[in-house]
Amino acid sequence: MTLEPQDKRSLSDLRMAKALEFLEDARANLREGRHKTAINRSYYAALSAVRSVLILEGANPETHEGAVTMLSLRLVKPGLLSIDLVKNFKLLLSRRADADYGDFDTIDKADAEDAIRIVEDMIGTLEKARKMLLL
């Protein structure tokens, strides 16, 4: 994808705003006892936040695995972010798949709370990276 720097910045801002909206949705679902949906929204908050940073690097992954790969190649390998961010992103992806497609109801409040905590940390880290890349 070839975008002008201002277009990348605008798209990054939109994606981070979406991440924050999805995070708030996750919190609301947790309060209402919808733990699987809270995990789903947590993952999509993380995905939007990851994509908000990747677009600044000229990467626009079209799949979930593509986002993991681009995050690793573009941000972790050069040392901008810790490998722990990728591990947590993969964990959220796995939990989201379990919540969305799993046949057995094993998701509980603690799982949803943990997913929200992870994504809150991820968004904070990714927002710092975004600010560095925007300078």
Sequence and secondary structure as in RCSB ss.txt:
>XXXX:A:sequence
MTLEPQDKRSLSDLRMAKALEFLEDARANLREGRHKTAINRSYYAALSAVRSVLILEGANPETHEGAVTMLSLRL
VKPGLLSIDLVKNFKLLLSRRADADYGDFDTIDKADAEDAIRIVEDMIGTLEKARKMLLL
>XXXX:A:secstr
    HHHHHHHHHHHHHHHHHHHHHHHHHHHTT HHHHHHHHHHHHHHHHHHHHGGGT    SHHHHHHHHIIII
ITTTSS HHHHHHHHHHHHHHHHHHH SS    HHHHHHHHHHHHHHHHHHHHHHHHHH 
